[in-house]
Amino acid sequence: MKAFGVPLLLLLSTVGGCLGSGDPAGADVAPPDASWSERALPYGADHDHFKIEQHRNFTTPNFEIVGHNPLVSPSLGRTPGGHFCGDAQVTPGGRRIAAVEMRTVGGFALADVTDPAQPKWLGEFVMPNSRVYDMAVVPDGRHVLLVTTDQTPSPPSPIAVDAPDGLYWRDACTPDTLTPVRSLAPDPVPRPMAFILVSIANPSQPEIVEQRPIPRAGHSVYATIIDGRTLIMLSVYGFSGPLGPGDYYQFYELSGTPVGARLQFQSMVFLKGSAASSSLIRVHDGWLHKHPVTKRLIAYAAGGNDFFSIDLGDLRNPRIIGQWSDPMGALHSVFPLEELWDGHHYTLLGPEFGAHPPGQPSGTLWVLDTTDPAKPFEVAAWTLPHEVEWQQGLTYLFSNHYFGVVNRTAFTSMYHGGVWAVDLSGVDSKNFTLLPSIGVFAPDNVSEKPPTQLLRFTPNFQEVLPMPDGTLVTFEGASGLYNIRFDAGRPMPSPDPWPLKPLTRK
């Protein structure tokens, strides 16, 4: 890891006394039988998905809320709501930084989650004329990457300020002060659709370092440090047909220059889908890591019906080496393990559905054997264990979204369904395994200064981000940031898994 992450640690430590935090809350209590799994998925004519009081006592006893911060915005005097897509990373000195979009305001909130019991709000970057679609905290601890769209905050941002480009910052030390955000980009910030590098090295004065145009909208951005290099993977919706070749992924390196860190474009790759036609896939998310068997830099990409493994041994010349397909489609997220399990490497792969998928309650979380990244195949699968009703007009109600792994337990965010714990201990490459559900996190916390308007339903979880000590960072749309912990020694009685079948194995 690069040493230039250290100054941020010193700067943040000097403002520690200015940082507020919420009070941790205890976990709810669920009955000690398999009925917990049905109770966690309420629906029906008498159920209101927007009333938190109808979602009491769903969290199972093996989940603990270690710390909670409602992320109250000084600009609004309340929790903004719309805390959906975000990220959390460990910096070189061990400090943990989290960031999450503020969809109802525009921009993002920044927090220090180093002490899981006392998550601290650091500040908010407000851009009321544009919406952050996805973001990544760079593990150097000095930068945040934003992907913006041509969509404005939803509903329209209640904030209007007289600041350059409408961008400003508030921090924990001086919450009553609006600080205009300085931009080093030569053109107005933000463009309607852009890839933006924000420096947070000075926590009292963030600045726009770079802005890159993108043709339509970006969907995701991922940043990591591998062998001392800060590498970035960006997915972009391009134009198809006569206007262009379609969607694609870009790869960057964040490099030091005489004027500071800058984005160095390396390459891009278009991925052809598995359909009989020559159409290109719809890109979604990606991940970069050094494969523990081949020792090669591999990019994993999910989109449409397809999963791809891409060899980046030469970062300027991506080579597609493996492909696996799910005809149900909507593949969205991917999470490769860093280590081997019993000599095998596994990668989690999952979809995102806006409405009820055919034949099962939600999408399938797949576990692929990627020991040979050129020959992936499925070894295990999970979906919600009970049928649910997707209320018309409420998109993504019980959809899969992101996931992570701690030891041999997977955690997957399921929007209104909460965060589910899934037992991976039975995974092996010889047999196809249906994975058991062993717990759920769906708290009924309410911000002491709640949003004036709910965006979508409540609860609403789209992220789950493992930290090195096993703590999970997650965000609930209306009540803020949570640090939670799961006790794998207290699994709940498992309901029968939904009967899923392998796609390519006999």
Kinemage of the C-alpha trace (Angstrom):
@kinemage 1
@onewidth
@group {chain A} dominant
@subgroup {mainchain}
@vectorlist {calphas} color= white
{ca met a 1} P 0.000 0.000 0.000
{ca lys a 2} L 1.151 3.503 -0.773
{ca ala a 3} L 2.572 5.633 2.004
{ca phe a 4} L 0.728 8.745 0.847
{ca gly a 5} L -2.352 7.525 2.740
{ca val a 6} L -0.712 8.340 6.080
{ca pro a 7} L -1.238 12.132 6.169
{ca leu a 8} L -5.024 11.664 6.145
{ca leu a 9} L -4.783 9.543 9.259
{ca leu a 10} L -2.978 12.316 11.055
{ca leu a 11} L -5.423 14.932 9.827
{ca leu a 12} L -8.446 12.910 10.847
{ca ser a 13} L -6.980 12.200 14.262
{ca thr a 14} L -6.635 15.919 14.918
{ca val a 15} L -10.366 16.496 14.506
{ca gly a 16} L -11.504 13.479 16.495
{ca gly a 17} L -13.113 15.625 19.200
{ca cys a 18} L -15.393 17.262 16.625
{ca leu a 19} L -16.997 14.093 15.404
{ca gly a 20} L -20.468 13.150 16.586
{ca ser a 21} L -21.874 9.642 16.776
{ca gly a 22} L -25.137 7.870 17.396
{ca asp a 23} L -25.891 5.611 20.307
{ca pro a 24} L -25.542 1.863 19.686
{ca ala a 25} L -28.717 -0.127 19.993
{ca gly a 26} L -29.358 -3.721 20.921
{ca ala a 27} L -30.558 -6.379 18.508
{ca asp a 28} L -34.214 -7.334 18.338
{ca val a 29} L -35.396 -10.708 19.555
{ca ala a 30} L -36.843 -13.441 17.362
{ca pro a 31} L -38.387 -16.791 18.346
{ca pro a 32} L -35.930 -19.729 18.458
{ca asp a 33} L -37.452 -21.729 15.601
{ca ala a 34} L -37.500 -21.592 11.817
{ca ser a 35} L -40.505 -19.230 11.756
{ca trp a 36} L -38.041 -16.307 11.981
{ca ser a 37} L -37.430 -16.579 8.245
{ca glu a 38} L -41.089 -16.148 7.297
{ca arg a 39} L -41.650 -13.360 9.811
{ca ala a 40} L -38.756 -11.417 8.274
{ca leu a 41} L -40.557 -11.281 4.908
{ca pro a 42} L -43.949 -9.703 5.632
{ca tyr a 43} L -46.430 -8.899 2.878
{ca gly a 44} L -50.142 -8.968 2.187
{ca ala a 45} L -53.144 -6.677 1.990
{ca asp a 46} L -52.842 -5.598 5.638
{ca his a 47} L -49.105 -4.921 5.517
{ca asp a 48} L -47.636 -1.471 4.863
{ca his a 49} L -44.048 -1.603 3.585
{ca phe a 50} L -43.562 2.059 4.561
{ca lys a 51} L -44.360 1.708 8.276
{ca ile a 52} L -41.430 0.679 10.443
{ca glu a 53} L -43.754 -0.268 13.304
{ca gln a 54} L -44.933 -3.184 11.151
{ca his a 55} L -41.352 -4.476 11.004
{ca arg a 56} L -40.622 -4.962 14.698
{ca asn a 57} L -38.559 -7.826 16.119
{ca phe a 58} L -37.392 -9.325 12.816
{ca thr a 59} L -33.641 -9.317 13.564
{ca thr a 60} L -32.440 -12.713 14.821
{ca pro a 61} L -30.478 -12.946 18.114
{ca asn a 62} L -27.239 -13.919 16.363
{ca phe a 63} L -26.959 -10.373 14.955
{ca glu a 64} L -25.785 -7.538 17.185
{ca ile a 65} L -25.863 -3.827 16.474
{ca val a 66} L -22.415 -2.696 17.589
{ca gly a 67} L -22.871 0.962 16.641
{ca his a 68} L -25.314 3.205 14.825
{ca asn a 69} L -25.129 6.734 13.441
{ca pro a 70} L -28.231 8.293 11.839
{ca leu a 71} L -26.050 10.534 9.608
{ca val a 72} L -28.057 13.633 10.447
{ca ser a 73} L -27.390 16.358 7.878
{ca pro a 74} L -26.732 19.856 9.287
{ca ser a 75} L -27.950 21.234 5.972
{ca leu a 76} L -31.385 19.712 6.534
{ca gly a 77} L -31.470 19.285 10.294
{ca arg a 78} L -32.417 15.621 9.843
{ca thr a 79} L -31.326 12.340 8.305
{ca pro a 80} L -31.602 12.974 4.563
{ca gly a 81} L -32.747 9.490 3.580
{ca gly a 82} L -31.708 7.856 0.343
{ca his a 83} L -28.623 6.267 1.957
{ca phe a 84} L -28.339 3.395 -0.501
{ca cys a 85} L -25.106 2.745 -2.429
{ca gly a 86} L -21.845 3.280 -0.547
{ca asp a 87} L -18.475 1.849 0.367
{ca ala a 88} L -16.145 1.325 3.324
{ca gln a 89} L -12.390 0.756 3.239
{ca val a 90} L -9.486 0.290 5.627
{ca thr a 91} L -6.711 2.851 5.108
{ca pro a 92} L -2.997 1.972 5.345
{ca gly a 93} L -2.790 2.951 9.025
{ca gly a 94} L -5.923 1.024 9.982
{ca arg a 95} L -8.485 3.829 9.985
{ca arg a 96} L -11.790 2.844 8.439
{ca ile a 97} L -13.615 5.309 6.217
{ca ala a 98} L -17.195 4.858 4.978
{ca ala a 99} L -19.156 6.900 2.463
{ca val a 100} L -22.721 6.631 1.212
{ca glu a 101} L -24.827 8.491 -1.321
{ca met a 102} L -27.521 10.938 -0.214
{ca arg a 103} L -30.027 10.375 -2.979
{ca thr a 104} L -32.564 12.886 -1.683
{ca val a 105} L -29.942 15.660 -1.532
{ca gly a 106} L -27.246 14.816 -4.070
{ca gly a 107} L -23.682 14.040 -3.051
{ca phe a 108} L -22.500 11.793 -0.218
{ca ala a 109} L -21.973 11.548 3.535
{ca leu a 110} L -18.542 10.631 4.955
{ca ala a 111} L -18.024 8.735 8.225
{ca asp a 112} L -15.231 7.293 10.361
{ca val a 113} L -16.046 3.711 11.408
{ca thr a 114} L -12.681 2.843 12.977
{ca asp a 115} L -14.360 2.281 16.351
{ca pro a 116} L -17.329 0.086 15.427
{ca ala a 117} L -19.193 1.125 18.582
{ca gln a 118} L -18.819 4.837 17.848
{ca pro a 119} L -19.223 5.569 14.113
{ca lys a 120} L -18.568 9.266 13.571
{ca trp a 121} L -20.095 11.565 10.976
{ca leu a 122} L -17.225 13.464 9.312
{ca gly a 123} L -19.063 15.644 6.838
{ca glu a 124} L -21.211 15.855 3.750
{ca phe a 125} L -20.374 16.695 0.161
{ca val a 126} L -23.487 18.266 -1.343
{ca met a 127} L -24.135 18.474 -5.085
{ca pro a 128} L -27.867 19.237 -5.400
{ca asn a 129} L -27.899 19.391 -9.206
{ca ser a 130} L -26.634 15.872 -9.810
{ca arg a 131} L -27.084 12.388 -8.419
{ca val a 132} L -24.287 10.058 -7.345
{ca tyr a 133} L -25.162 6.687 -8.858
{ca asp a 134} L -22.273 4.769 -7.311
{ca met a 135} L -19.136 5.550 -5.360
{ca ala a 136} L -15.952 3.994 -4.014
{ca val a 137} L -13.687 4.919 -1.124
{ca val a 138} L -10.125 4.540 -2.418
{ca pro a 139} L -8.121 2.444 0.072
{ca asp a 140} L -5.387 5.090 0.144
{ca gly a 141} L -7.720 6.978 2.485
{ca arg a 142} L -7.278 10.210 0.534
{ca his a 143} L -9.813 9.947 -2.274
{ca val a 144} L -13.401 9.121 -3.118
{ca leu a 145} L -14.575 8.180 -6.612
{ca leu a 146} L -18.026 9.212 -7.829
{ca val a 147} L -20.079 8.100 -10.810
{ca thr a 148} L -22.824 10.617 -11.565
{ca thr a 149} L -25.813 10.380 -13.886
{ca asp a 150} L -28.071 12.776 -15.744
{ca gln a 151} L -30.689 12.126 -13.071
{ca thr a 152} L -31.244 14.768 -10.419
{ca pro a 153} L -31.721 13.804 -6.766
{ca ser a 154} L -35.075 12.150 -6.137
{ca pro a 155} L -37.143 13.988 -5.058
{ca pro a 156} L -35.571 17.289 -6.215
{ca ser a 157} L -32.981 18.396 -3.683
{ca pro a 158} L -34.346 20.748 -0.999
{ca ile a 159} L -30.969 22.490 -0.860
{ca ala a 160} L -30.087 25.547 -2.941
{ca val a 161} L -26.884 27.454 -2.202
{ca asp a 162} L -24.872 30.214 -3.798
{ca ala a 163} L -21.647 28.264 -4.315
{ca pro a 164} L -19.497 27.585 -7.401
{ca asp a 165} L -21.229 24.884 -9.436
{ca gly a 166} L -23.643 24.444 -6.511
{ca leu a 167} L -21.089 22.276 -4.671
{ca tyr a 168} L -20.245 22.672 -1.022
{ca trp a 169} L -18.970 20.824 2.031
{ca arg a 170} L -19.911 20.806 5.716
{ca asp a 171} L -17.703 19.093 8.286
{ca ala a 172} L -18.092 17.962 11.875
{ca cys a 173} L -15.925 20.704 13.341
{ca thr a 174} L -17.804 23.594 11.718
{ca pro a 175} L -21.246 22.200 10.827
{ca asp a 176} L -22.729 25.701 10.487
{ca thr a 177} L -20.216 26.698 7.811
{ca leu a 178} L -20.754 26.115 4.104
{ca thr a 179} L -17.408 25.637 2.381
{ca pro a 180} L -17.471 25.883 -1.431
{ca val a 181} L -15.763 22.897 -3.012
{ca arg a 182} L -12.737 23.805 -5.061
{ca ser a 183} L -12.443 22.166 -8.468
{ca leu a 184} L -9.238 21.586 -10.393
{ca ala a 185} L -11.226 20.342 -13.393
{ca pro a 186} L -11.117 22.803 -16.321
{ca asp a 187} L -14.859 22.619 -17.032
{ca pro a 188} L -18.019 22.991 -14.916
{ca val a 189} L -18.479 20.307 -12.280
{ca pro a 190} L -20.328 18.104 -12.431
{ca arg a 191} L -21.190 17.268 -15.976
{ca pro a 192} L -24.570 15.495 -16.127
{ca met a 193} L -22.738 12.165 -16.474
{ca ala a 194} L -19.199 11.976 -15.179
{ca phe a 195} L -16.493 9.989 -13.408
{ca ile a 196} L -15.154 12.227 -10.636
{ca leu a 197} L -12.103 11.974 -8.372
{ca val a 198} L -12.571 13.811 -5.059
{ca ser a 199} L -9.687 14.438 -2.677
{ca ile a 200} L -10.545 14.136 1.027
{ca ala a 201} L -6.907 14.491 2.150
{ca asn a 202} L -7.883 17.718 3.915
{ca pro a 203} L -11.095 16.752 5.708
{ca ser a 204} L -12.097 20.377 6.145
{ca gln a 205} L -11.686 21.233 2.447
{ca pro a 206} L -12.323 18.438 -0.092
{ca glu a 207} L -11.686 19.278 -3.727
{ca ile a 208} L -12.488 17.929 -7.167
{ca val a 209} L -9.215 16.630 -8.587
{ca glu a 210} L -10.422 15.265 -11.924
{ca gln a 211} L -13.571 14.809 -13.936
{ca arg a 212} L -13.876 12.434 -16.883
{ca pro a 213} L -16.876 12.468 -19.243
{ca ile a 214} L -18.827 9.263 -19.800
{ca pro a 215} L -21.222 8.881 -22.754
{ca arg a 216} L -24.384 7.931 -20.883
{ca ala a 217} L -24.252 6.783 -17.276
{ca gly a 218} L -21.828 4.792 -15.196
{ca his a 219} L -23.200 1.944 -13.138
{ca ser a 220} L -20.412 1.024 -10.730
{ca val a 221} L -16.886 1.806 -9.606
{ca tyr a 222} L -14.498 -0.377 -7.603
{ca ala a 223} L -11.071 0.577 -6.204
{ca thr a 224} L -8.394 -1.555 -4.567
{ca ile a 225} L -4.652 -1.641 -3.873
{ca ile a 226} L -2.766 -4.639 -5.263
{ca asp a 227} L 1.019 -4.963 -5.043
{ca gly a 228} L 1.279 -1.267 -4.183
{ca arg a 229} L -0.788 -0.130 -7.177
{ca thr a 230} L -4.143 1.619 -6.763
{ca leu a 231} L -6.377 0.087 -9.438
{ca ile a 232} L -9.890 1.057 -10.476
{ca met a 233} L -12.628 -0.686 -12.467
{ca leu a 234} L -15.499 1.378 -13.881
{ca ser a 235} L -18.593 0.105 -15.707
{ca val a 236} L -20.175 2.428 -18.273
{ca tyr a 237} L -23.423 2.330 -20.225
{ca gly a 238} L -22.457 3.168 -23.793
{ca phe a 239} L -24.445 3.428 -27.003
{ca ser a 240} L -25.421 0.409 -29.062
{ca gly a 241} L -26.387 0.106 -32.707
{ca pro a 242} L -25.340 2.914 -35.072
{ca leu a 243} L -24.326 5.208 -32.187
{ca gly a 244} L -21.600 2.985 -30.797
{ca pro a 245} L -20.380 -0.478 -29.808
{ca gly a 246} L -22.316 -0.782 -26.521
{ca asp a 247} L -21.540 -1.004 -22.806
{ca tyr a 248} L -18.015 -1.484 -21.516
{ca tyr a 249} L -15.605 -1.572 -18.582
{ca gln a 250} L -12.689 0.790 -18.106
{ca phe a 251} L -9.538 0.226 -16.047
{ca tyr a 252} L -7.519 3.004 -14.403
{ca glu a 253} L -4.533 3.360 -12.145
{ca leu a 254} L -4.402 6.148 -9.579
{ca ser a 255} L -0.831 7.403 -9.890
{ca gly a 256} L 1.217 10.073 -8.193
{ca thr a 257} L 2.227 13.055 -10.334
{ca pro a 258} L 4.021 16.353 -9.552
{ca val a 259} L 0.591 17.944 -9.015
{ca gly a 260} L -0.839 15.084 -6.932
{ca ala a 261} L -2.663 11.833 -7.634
{ca arg a 262} L -4.324 11.539 -11.027
{ca leu a 263} L -6.386 8.982 -12.910
{ca gln a 264} L -4.295 7.189 -15.525
{ca phe a 265} L -6.482 5.434 -18.099
{ca gln a 266} L -5.160 1.956 -18.913
{ca ser a 267} L -7.673 0.112 -21.089
{ca met a 268} L -11.279 -0.795 -21.783
{ca val a 269} L -13.101 -3.981 -22.718
{ca phe a 270} L -16.429 -4.731 -24.394
{ca leu a 271} L -18.035 -8.036 -23.386
{ca lys a 272} L -20.120 -10.076 -25.802
{ca gly a 273} L -23.082 -11.807 -24.180
{ca ser a 274} L -23.993 -15.462 -24.412
{ca ala a 275} L -27.193 -14.897 -26.427
{ca ala a 276} L -27.303 -16.180 -29.991
{ca ser a 277} L -27.452 -12.627 -31.282
{ca ser a 278} L -24.359 -10.457 -31.518
{ca ser a 279} L -25.715 -7.936 -29.014
{ca leu a 280} L -23.459 -6.882 -26.167
{ca ile a 281} L -24.317 -7.373 -22.509
{ca arg a 282} L -25.630 -4.759 -20.097
{ca val a 283} L -22.736 -4.069 -17.750
{ca his a 284} L -23.186 -3.969 -13.994
{ca asp a 285} L -20.540 -4.459 -11.323
{ca gly a 286} L -16.959 -5.669 -11.249
{ca trp a 287} L -14.155 -6.650 -8.907
{ca leu a 288} L -10.358 -6.799 -9.128
{ca his a 289} L -8.037 -9.135 -7.244
{ca lys a 290} L -4.858 -11.150 -7.476
{ca his a 291} L -5.881 -14.752 -8.020
{ca pro a 292} L -4.471 -16.926 -5.193
{ca val a 293} L -3.679 -19.839 -7.543
{ca thr a 294} L -2.522 -18.238 -10.796
{ca lys a 295} L -1.100 -15.114 -9.085
{ca arg a 296} L -2.481 -13.134 -12.030
{ca leu a 297} L -4.463 -9.904 -11.766
{ca ile a 298} L -8.046 -10.871 -12.603
{ca ala a 299} L -11.109 -8.714 -13.185
{ca tyr a 300} L -14.515 -10.278 -12.596
{ca ala a 301} L -17.512 -8.740 -14.360
{ca ala a 302} L -21.254 -9.383 -14.027
{ca gly a 303} L -23.977 -8.178 -16.374
{ca gly a 304} L -27.051 -9.480 -18.158
{ca asn a 305} L -26.876 -13.281 -18.344
{ca asp a 306} L -23.116 -13.433 -18.010
{ca phe a 307} L -20.141 -13.608 -15.690
{ca phe a 308} L -16.667 -13.015 -17.107
{ca ser a 309} L -13.163 -13.464 -15.794
{ca ile a 310} L -10.647 -11.158 -17.471
{ca asp a 311} L -6.868 -11.535 -17.264
{ca leu a 312} L -5.196 -8.183 -16.569
{ca gly a 313} L -1.615 -9.385 -16.343
{ca asp a 314} L -1.045 -6.670 -18.939
{ca leu a 315} L -3.329 -3.898 -17.698
{ca arg a 316} L -3.296 -2.291 -21.143
{ca asn a 317} L -4.410 -5.473 -22.870
{ca pro a 318} L -7.366 -7.169 -21.110
{ca arg a 319} L -7.939 -10.792 -22.132
{ca ile a 320} L -11.296 -12.481 -21.546
{ca ile a 321} L -10.419 -15.971 -20.323
{ca gly a 322} L -13.617 -17.343 -18.763
{ca gln a 323} L -17.390 -17.037 -19.057
{ca trp a 324} L -20.412 -18.509 -17.234
{ca ser a 325} L -24.083 -17.784 -17.909
{ca asp a 326} L -27.430 -17.765 -16.097
{ca pro a 327} L -30.379 -17.606 -18.531
{ca met a 328} L -32.538 -15.897 -15.896
{ca gly a 329} L -30.273 -12.876 -16.356
{ca ala a 330} L -30.043 -9.690 -14.307
{ca leu a 331} L -26.589 -10.616 -12.966
{ca his a 332} L -25.356 -7.656 -10.972
{ca ser a 333} L -22.692 -8.243 -8.297
{ca val a 334} L -19.576 -10.354 -7.834
{ca phe a 335} L -17.349 -11.094 -4.829
{ca pro a 336} L -14.231 -13.313 -5.207
{ca leu a 337} L -12.686 -14.727 -2.044
{ca glu a 338} L -9.136 -13.638 -1.336
{ca glu a 339} L -8.091 -17.054 0.003
{ca leu a 340} L -8.449 -20.721 -0.950
{ca trp a 341} L -10.857 -23.062 0.808
{ca asp a 342} L -9.511 -26.615 0.910
{ca gly a 343} L -7.391 -25.873 -2.150
{ca his a 344} L -10.227 -24.322 -4.164
{ca his a 345} L -11.106 -20.748 -5.030
{ca tyr a 346} L -14.690 -19.546 -4.960
{ca thr a 347} L -16.509 -16.473 -6.235
{ca leu a 348} L -19.986 -15.316 -5.236
{ca leu a 349} L -22.236 -14.039 -8.022
{ca gly a 350} L -25.715 -12.585 -7.781
{ca pro a 351} L -28.448 -10.676 -9.646
{ca glu a 352} L -30.672 -7.670 -9.069
{ca phe a 353} L -34.336 -7.860 -10.086
{ca gly a 354} L -36.720 -4.930 -10.251
{ca ala a 355} L -39.722 -7.271 -9.992
{ca his a 356} L -40.508 -10.844 -8.980
{ca pro a 357} L -38.321 -13.257 -10.979
{ca pro a 358} L -40.042 -16.289 -12.518
{ca gly a 359} L -40.310 -19.484 -10.503
{ca gln a 360} L -38.609 -18.426 -7.273
{ca pro a 361} L -39.007 -15.760 -4.553
{ca ser a 362} L -35.918 -13.721 -5.472
{ca gly a 363} L -32.752 -14.012 -7.533
{ca thr a 364} L -30.112 -16.713 -7.075
{ca leu a 365} L -26.906 -16.121 -5.170
{ca trp a 366} L -24.459 -18.479 -6.895
{ca val a 367} L -21.135 -19.779 -5.628
{ca leu a 368} L -18.787 -20.516 -8.527
{ca asp a 369} L -15.607 -22.547 -8.402
{ca thr a 370} L -13.011 -20.234 -9.977
{ca thr a 371} L -9.915 -22.226 -9.034
{ca asp a 372} L -9.228 -22.116 -12.750
{ca pro a 373} L -10.572 -18.649 -13.653
{ca ala a 374} L -10.868 -19.756 -17.269
{ca lys a 375} L -13.314 -22.550 -16.343
{ca pro a 376} L -15.868 -21.327 -13.779
{ca phe a 377} L -18.688 -23.652 -12.722
{ca glu a 378} L -21.411 -23.508 -10.077
{ca val a 379} L -21.058 -25.426 -6.802
{ca ala a 380} L -23.768 -23.900 -4.582
{ca ala a 381} L -26.811 -21.624 -4.644
{ca trp a 382} L -29.219 -19.715 -2.387
{ca thr a 383} L -32.348 -17.648 -2.654
{ca leu a 384} L -34.956 -16.608 -0.106
{ca pro a 385} L -36.406 -19.754 1.482
{ca his a 386} L -40.063 -18.614 1.217
{ca glu a 387} L -42.283 -17.188 -1.479
{ca val a 388} L -42.994 -13.471 -1.170
{ca glu a 389} L -45.367 -11.035 -2.827
{ca trp a 390} L -43.744 -8.165 -4.724
{ca gln a 391} L -46.246 -5.326 -4.373
{ca gln a 392} L -46.969 -3.679 -7.694
{ca gly a 393} L -45.209 -0.352 -8.055
{ca leu a 394} L -42.487 -1.095 -5.481
{ca thr a 395} L -39.448 -1.992 -7.565
{ca tyr a 396} L -36.588 -4.093 -6.141
{ca leu a 397} L -38.722 -4.927 -3.091
{ca phe a 398} L -37.117 -8.278 -2.174
{ca ser a 399} L -34.209 -8.238 -4.628
{ca asn a 400} L -30.670 -9.403 -4.055
{ca his a 401} L -28.053 -6.675 -4.240
{ca tyr a 402} L -24.541 -6.790 -2.698
{ca phe a 403} L -22.833 -9.405 -0.545
{ca gly a 404} L -19.678 -10.190 1.397
{ca val a 405} L -18.103 -13.098 3.269
{ca val a 406} L -16.744 -13.448 6.813
{ca asn a 407} L -15.107 -16.818 7.532
{ca arg a 408} L -17.628 -19.333 6.138
{ca thr a 409} L -20.726 -17.108 6.278
{ca ala a 410} L -22.058 -15.029 3.405
{ca phe a 411} L -24.048 -11.862 4.045
{ca thr a 412} L -26.326 -10.557 1.333
{ca ser a 413} L -28.378 -7.356 1.273
{ca met a 414} L -31.940 -7.982 0.092
{ca tyr a 415} L -33.421 -4.462 -0.050
{ca his a 416} L -36.650 -4.594 2.032
{ca gly a 417} L -35.775 -8.152 3.105
{ca gly a 418} L -32.826 -6.916 5.205
{ca val a 419} L -29.391 -8.541 5.389
{ca trp a 420} L -29.404 -12.355 5.367
{ca ala a 421} L -26.733 -14.676 6.764
{ca val a 422} L -26.086 -17.753 4.610
{ca asp a 423} L -24.009 -20.751 5.723
{ca leu a 424} L -21.166 -21.544 3.284
{ca ser a 425} L -19.563 -24.303 5.366
{ca gly a 426} L -20.979 -27.027 3.111
{ca val a 427} L -19.489 -25.624 -0.096
{ca asp a 428} L -17.213 -27.992 -1.988
{ca ser a 429} L -16.416 -28.601 -5.624
{ca lys a 430} L -17.580 -32.209 -5.808
{ca asn a 431} L -21.233 -31.633 -5.002
{ca phe a 432} L -23.857 -29.014 -5.721
{ca thr a 433} L -25.099 -27.562 -2.419
{ca leu a 434} L -28.271 -25.697 -1.485
{ca leu a 435} L -27.147 -23.172 1.094
{ca pro a 436} L -29.058 -22.773 4.393
{ca ser a 437} L -30.294 -19.461 5.796
{ca ile a 438} L -29.082 -18.937 9.371
{ca gly a 439} L -30.095 -15.384 10.358
{ca val a 440} L -31.400 -12.004 9.286
{ca phe a 441} L -30.736 -8.366 10.203
{ca ala a 442} L -33.678 -5.978 9.727
{ca pro a 443} L -33.678 -3.441 12.570
{ca asp a 444} L -36.533 -1.138 13.448
{ca asn a 445} L -34.304 1.784 14.470
{ca val a 446} L -35.599 5.251 13.682
{ca ser a 447} L -33.433 8.350 13.432
{ca glu a 448} L -34.065 10.834 16.240
{ca lys a 449} L -34.444 13.354 13.392
{ca pro a 450} L -36.064 11.229 10.679
{ca pro a 451} L -36.480 12.141 7.006
{ca thr a 452} L -39.602 14.086 6.154
{ca gln a 453} L -40.259 11.727 3.275
{ca leu a 454} L -39.377 8.077 2.715
{ca leu a 455} L -37.710 7.152 -0.533
{ca arg a 456} L -38.945 3.651 -1.326
{ca phe a 457} L -39.798 1.391 1.657
{ca thr a 458} L -38.381 0.792 5.111
{ca pro a 459} L -36.227 -0.963 6.056
{ca asn a 460} L -34.120 -0.807 2.899
{ca phe a 461} L -30.614 -2.303 2.721
{ca gln a 462} L -28.461 -2.287 -0.424
{ca glu a 463} L -24.916 -2.721 0.967
{ca val a 464} L -23.067 -5.036 3.322
{ca leu a 465} L -19.318 -4.376 3.692
{ca pro a 466} L -17.088 -6.722 5.766
{ca met a 467} L -14.255 -5.249 7.843
{ca pro a 468} L -11.103 -7.190 8.901
{ca asp a 469} L -12.433 -7.902 12.416
{ca gly a 470} L -15.670 -9.393 11.072
{ca thr a 471} L -17.731 -6.269 11.689
{ca leu a 472} L -20.123 -5.453 8.845
{ca val a 473} L -20.806 -1.889 7.710
{ca thr a 474} L -24.239 -1.374 6.214
{ca phe a 475} L -26.617 1.495 5.492
{ca glu a 476} L -30.389 1.676 5.907
{ca gly a 477} L -32.097 4.114 3.567
{ca ala a 478} L -33.905 6.177 6.212
{ca ser a 479} L -31.997 5.615 9.476
{ca gly a 480} L -28.314 5.815 8.536
{ca leu a 481} L -25.182 3.752 9.132
{ca tyr a 482} L -24.890 0.554 11.153
{ca asn a 483} L -21.918 -1.468 12.348
{ca ile a 484} L -23.192 -4.973 13.005
{ca arg a 485} L -21.685 -8.291 14.030
{ca phe a 486} L -22.843 -11.868 13.489
{ca asp a 487} L -22.246 -14.749 15.899
{ca ala a 488} L -21.706 -17.810 13.707
{ca gly a 489} L -21.764 -19.963 16.846
{ca arg a 490} L -25.491 -19.211 17.243
{ca pro a 491} L -27.073 -20.175 13.917
{ca met a 492} L -30.835 -20.002 13.784
{ca pro a 493} L -32.809 -23.137 12.887
{ca ser a 494} L -32.694 -23.231 9.104
{ca pro a 495} L -35.827 -23.413 6.981
{ca asp a 496} L -35.730 -25.774 4.038
{ca pro a 497} L -33.797 -24.085 1.205
{ca trp a 498} L -35.705 -23.152 -1.910
{ca pro a 499} L -35.119 -25.988 -4.440
{ca leu a 500} L -32.647 -24.597 -6.977
{ca lys a 501} L -30.943 -26.636 -9.659
{ca pro a 502} L -27.448 -26.321 -11.154
{ca leu a 503} L -27.231 -24.927 -14.657
{ca thr a 504} L -24.213 -26.640 -16.179
{ca arg a 505} L -23.525 -29.596 -13.859
{ca lys a 506} L -25.254 -32.977 -14.099
